[in-house]
Amino acid sequence: MLLPSLSSSIAVGPLAGWMAVLTVKHVIADFVLQNSWMAIGKDQKTGWALPLLAHCLVHLALALALILVIAPRFWFIAFIDFAIHIVVDRAKGFCASTFNVTQEHQHPWFWTLIGVDQALHHLTGFGLSIVMAFNA
């Protein structure tokens, strides 16, 4: 079974371990390796596709490398994370560009939008960690 039932038990050690791995991956990819071209470009009305793809490919490369070292049988999780990351970041970019929710425009929802984006990424990591910990 790939997905656990709601009444099943999941070992805390693997769950916490995968959460730590995916959280560190996220921090490195989103804050250390994301440059201004990616960060600003993926939130534009036009020309957003290449910066978004480059940013999400960084996430894919890091996730895939870490997973292949730790548990290669979960290689596909990196691609699921990649696909979800594209959707979440594009939705954020669409909101930012459509409603001018930018720091430059001092929009009151700018930090809320960033917070929702980050929360969705961390929930993704939590969900993927559950899948991997349950199938460990």
C-alpha positions in Angstrom: 0.0 0.0 0.0 1.5 3.3 -1.0 -0.7 5.6 1.1 -1.4 4.7 4.7 -4.9 4.5 6.0 -5.9 7.1 8.6 -5.9 4.5 11.4 -2.4 3.1 10.8 0.7 3.8 12.8 3.8 5.4 11.3 7.2 5.2 12.9 8.2 8.5 14.2 11.9 8.1 13.4 11.6 7.8 9.7 8.9 10.4 9.6 11.0 12.9 11.5 14.1 12.0 9.4 12.3 12.5 6.1 10.8 15.8 7.3 14.3 17.0 8.3 15.8 16.0 4.9 13.0 17.6 2.9 13.0 20.7 5.1 16.8 21.2 4.6 16.3 20.6 0.9 13.6 23.2 0.8 15.6 25.8 2.7 18.7 25.3 0.5 16.7 25.4 -2.8 14.4 28.2 -1.9 16.8 30.5 0.0 20.4 29.6 -0.8 20.3 28.6 -4.4 17.4 30.7 -5.7 18.8 33.9 -7.3 17.0 37.1 -8.1 16.3 36.1 -11.7 14.4 33.1 -10.4 12.7 34.8 -7.5 11.5 37.9 -9.4 11.1 36.2 -12.8 8.7 33.5 -11.7 6.3 36.0 -10.3 6.0 38.1 -13.5 2.9 38.4 -15.8 5.0 37.2 -18.8 8.3 35.5 -19.1 7.7 33.5 -15.9 8.1 30.0 -17.3 11.9 29.7 -17.6 12.7 31.2 -14.2 10.0 29.0 -12.6 11.3 25.9 -14.4 14.9 26.7 -13.4 13.9 27.2 -9.7 11.9 24.0 -9.6 14.7 22.0 -11.3 17.0 23.0 -8.5 14.4 21.5 -6.1 14.2 18.4 -8.2 18.0 18.0 -8.4 18.5 18.4 -4.6 15.5 16.1 -3.7 16.6 13.4 -6.2 20.2 13.5 -5.0 19.2 13.2 -1.4 16.7 10.5 -1.9 19.0 8.4 -4.2 21.6 8.5 -1.4 19.2 7.7 1.4 16.6 5.4 -0.1 16.8 5.1 -3.9 13.5 3.2 -4.2 11.7 6.5 -3.5 13.2 8.3 -6.5 9.8 9.1 -7.8 9.0 11.2 -4.7 11.5 13.9 -6.1 9.3 14.2 -9.3 6.1 14.5 -7.3 7.7 17.2 -5.2 8.9 18.9 -8.4 5.4 18.9 -9.9 3.7 20.2 -6.8 6.4 22.9 -6.4 5.7 24.1 -9.9 1.9 24.3 -9.2 2.3 26.1 -5.9 4.9 28.6 -7.1 2.9 29.4 -10.3 -0.2 30.0 -8.2 1.7 32.3 -6.0 3.2 34.1 -9.0 -0.2 34.4 -10.6 -1.6 36.0 -7.5 1.4 38.3 -7.1 1.4 39.5 -10.8 -2.4 39.7 -11.1 -3.0 41.6 -7.9 0.3 43.4 -7.6 1.0 41.6 -4.4 4.7 42.6 -4.3 7.0 44.0 -1.7 7.8 46.8 -4.2 4.1 47.9 -4.2 4.0 47.5 -0.4 0.9 45.3 -0.7 -0.5 44.4 2.7 -0.9 40.7 1.7 2.7 40.3 0.4 4.0 38.5 3.5 0.7 36.5 3.8 1.2 35.2 0.3 4.8 34.3 1.1 3.6 32.5 4.2 0.9 30.6 2.5 3.4 29.5 -0.2 5.9 28.3 2.4 3.2 26.5 4.4 2.0 24.6 1.3 5.6 23.6 0.5 6.1 22.3 4.1 2.8 20.5 4.0 4.0 18.9 0.8 7.1 17.7 2.5 5.1 16.4 5.4 2.8 14.4 3.1 5.7 13.0 1.1 7.5 12.1 4.4 4.4 10.2 5.5 4.4 8.2 2.3 8.1 7.4 2.6 8.0 6.6 6.4 5.0 4.4 6.0 6.7 2.4 3.2 10.1 2.3 4.9 
